[in-house]
Amino acid sequence: MFNLRRPFATFIFTLYLVSCQSQKCERIQIGQEFYKRSLIASIDGYPTGIVIDPKTDNILFILHKKNYTKGIHILKYGSLGIKELPIGDDVIGQCIGIDSANNIVYIGTNQGLVTFDSSKGEVSTDRPIGDDDIRSIFIDKTDNQMYIATGVGHEIFIFINGSSAVKRYEKVPKAYSFVLDSKGNSFHEYIDGKIYFYPIDLFEPIQYKGFTRELKYIIGLNNNDEAIVAVKGSLYKLTTTSILPKRIGELGFKITGMAFDRKNNIIIGTKGKIYRYKAVDNNDPCPSDDYFMTGI
């Protein structure tokens, strides 16, 4: 005899598995992809200036507590703890840049530029720039050139031939944050608190419309060479074909730091937490967590 109940029971069991998976895997859509969110660090304060070492997957960030900066910290991949880098009591770390081609971590401080050797855990002075303090660092992956913004005016300079000599970057004279895509298009927040793009084939920057005046936007390049802006709790994609930014995600909390790793994951910082948004594969709708949740 045929068992007419078996297909129905199988169908119910399948629905149960799907239901369990959906409850276990809270997914969020960012752009055209889905991500699973995992808490990888609980911190007393909030992180900014997040960067990821592509060779080690270590996360570096600046820790802030209330009205002061606590210092540069590193969360090593798979670690159970967060460590503060030994920069010095009278030196304030203000930004981080990673030269992945030469395996160098640069830290911009109020007293110049220093390097961090992750293998030795040591900080050394490098490329001193007089009394100018370093407010932001961007390293172009296409030619490995390093751009820095210095002083209260956030003037942008570019290093000459990998030496300690710098020259002013005339195309974007001043900016709070600044990135260049592989085509040479620049995206930056000018000191007027507005976001601009400067296409390689034009002679002046163009302002994006639709943003309210928000100082300190967070701008980064994802793995697709796209400029992504985080402001308040939203993520936007910027292009050179439209003056209107495209909203691609809403995270539901104030974003204080953002970075993209080599595996197409997104690291997001907010008050008290650092999250990782792991890209979901259609063949693996519930990716495992390979970070140990840590705290500081």
N, C-alpha and C positions, 0 to 999 in steps of 0.2 A: 504493500500500500504506500501511496505517496503521503509524505508528512507535510501538510499544507501550512503547519505552524512554523516550520524551520525557516523559510525565507523571511517571514515577518519577524521572528526572533533575531535573525541575523541583522535585519534592518534596524531594529531597536538597539542592538548592541553597537552597531556602527554609529548611530546617532549619539549614543552614550560616550563613545570614544571621542567623537568630534566635540561634544559638549565639554568633556574633561580637558581636551587640548585647548579649547578656546578659553576655559577658565584658568588654566595653568599659564597660558601664553597671552599676556596682555600686549597687543600689538598696536602700533601707531603708524599712520601713513605720513611719510615725509616725501614730498614730490611724487614720483611714480613708484616708490618702493615702500615696503613695510619693514618696520624695525621692532625688535623686542628690547624693552628697557630693563636694565639691571643696575642696582645700586652697588657701586664698587668702592665708595669711600664715604664715611661720615666724618665731617670735620666741624670744629668749633670756629666758625667764621664763614667766609665765602672766598672762592677761588677766582682769580682772573689770570689773563695771559697764558692760558693753557696751551701747551705744545706737546707733541708726541714724537719720541725718537723712533723713526721707522725701522731701525735695525734691532732695537731691543723691545719696542712697545712700551718703554717706560714713559710715564706721564710726569711732566714738570709743570708747576704752576706757582703763582704768587698767592700767599695766604694773607687775608686781611681780617682783622678783628676790630669791630667797631670803628674807631677813628684812627687806627694806626696799621702799618704794614708789618706782618709777622715775619716775612722773609720768603725766600725761594725754597720750595719743597719738592721732593721727588717721590713718586709712587712707582716702585719697580714692579714690573709685570709679575703677577702671581704672588706678590708680597703680602705679608700680614701687617705691615706697618708703613708709615710715611716718615721720611727723614728730611730734616732741614739741612740745606747745603751750607757749609762753613764759609760764608762770604766775608764776614767780619762785622764787629759791632757798630762801627761807624760808617758802614757802607749799606745803602738801601737798594735792594734789587727791584728793578722797575719793569723789566721785560726780558723775554727769552727768545732766542732764535737757534735753530738747529741746522748746521751745515752737514747734511747726511752724506754728501759725497766725500768729505774729508773726516767724517766722524768727530765733529767738534760741536760742543754745546756752548753758545755764547750767551752771556748774561749782561744786560745793560743795567748800569747802576747810576747813582747820582755822582759818581766819581770816575766814570769812564766805562770801558768794556773789559770784562774778564771772561775766562774760559773755564769750563768744568770738565774734568776727566772722569767719566763715570766708572771706568775700570779701576781707577785708583781712589775715587772719591775725593779728589783734590781740586781746589780752585786756584788759578794762577792769573796774574795780570797779563793782558794782551792788548796790543793796539791802543795805547793810551791816547785820549783825545783831549788833552789839556784839562780845563775845568768844566767842560761841557758835560752835562748829564745826558744819559741815553734814555729816551722815553719810549721808543718802539723800534723793533727790528723786523725786517723782512728779507729773506734770502730767496732769490729767484732760482728755481730749480733748473731752468733752461740753460743758464750760463753761470750759475753759482755766484752771482754778484750779490753783495750784501748792501742793503739800504738801511739807514738809521734816521730817526727823528731825534733832534737834540734840543735841550733847553725848553724854557717856558713857551717859546714861539713855535716849537715843533717844526723847525726847519729840517728839510730832508737832504741828506748827503749820501753819496755813493762812494765806496772804496775804489781806489785806482789799482788795478792789476794785482789784487790780493795783498797790497801793502798797507801800511798804516796811514798813508796819505788819502785824503778825501776831497771830493769836489761837490759843489752844490748840484742837486738834481733839479734842473731848471724847469722841467716839464710840470712837476708838481712841487712848487716851492715850499709849501707848508701843509701838514696834515696830522691829524690825531692817529689815524690808522691808514694803511696803504698796502695794496697787493697788486701784482702784475700777473696776468695770465700768460700762457705760452706764446700767444700772438703779439704780446707787447701792449695790450690794452690795460690801462690802469683803472683801479677802483679805489676811492679814498673818501674819508671823512675830512672835509676841510675844517679850518679852525672856526668857521662860522656855524659849525654844528650841522651842516648839510652834507648829503652824500652826492658825489659826482663820479662820472666815468669819463675817461679821456681816451677815445679810440685812437688807434695807431694812425688812421688815415685822416684825422682832423687836426685842427690847429688850436683848439681850446677845449677845456672841459665842459661837460654838460651836466646840469643838475637833474637828479631824479625827483620826480613829483610824487606826492602821496604820503610822504613821511612827515609826521609832526616833528618839530625841532627837539631832538633828543641827543644830548651830548654823549659821547663814548659809545657809539655803535661798535659792534664786534664784527669784523670782516675777515673772511677766510676763503681759501680755495679748497674745493672738495676734490675727490679723485678724478672727476670728469672735467677738471680745469674750469669749473664754474665758480663765480664769485657769489658767496652766500653771506647774508647779513643777518645777525641776530639782534633783535631789539625788543625789550620787555620780554614777553613770552613767545614771540613769533620768530619764524625763520622765513627769509625772503631770498629769491634768486634774482641776481642782477644780470642784465645783458646789455650789449651795445646796440641793440636793434629797437629798444623801447625805453622811454623815460619813466615808465611805470614799473616799479618792482613787482614781482610775482610772489604772492604768499604761498609757501610750500608746506608749512607746518605750524601748528599751534601746540605748545608744550604745556601750557597751563601754569607756569611759574616764571619768575624773573630769571633770565639767563645772564650769568655773570662771566662765563667763559665758554669757548667752543673750539674744538679741534677735530680734524679728520685723520684717521689712521690709514695704513696701507691696505687694510682689509675691508675698506668701505664702511667702517663703523664710525659713529660720531660720539665724541666725548663732550658732555655738557656739564657745566658747573652752575650751581645755584647756592643760595644760602644754606649752609649746613650739609651739602651733599655734592657728590660727583657721580653722574650717571654715565653709563655707556649704552648707546643705542646700537644694537647689533643688527646688521642687515639680515633679513629672513630669507632663506632659500626655499623655493617652492617644494623642494624635495625634503626639506627639514623644517617644518613649520614651527618647531619649538627648539631652537638652538640651545645647547647647553651653556652654562656659565663657566668660563674658564678663568675668571678673576676671583681671587679671594676677597671678600668684603673686608675692608680695613677701616680703622678709625684713628682720629688724632684729636 
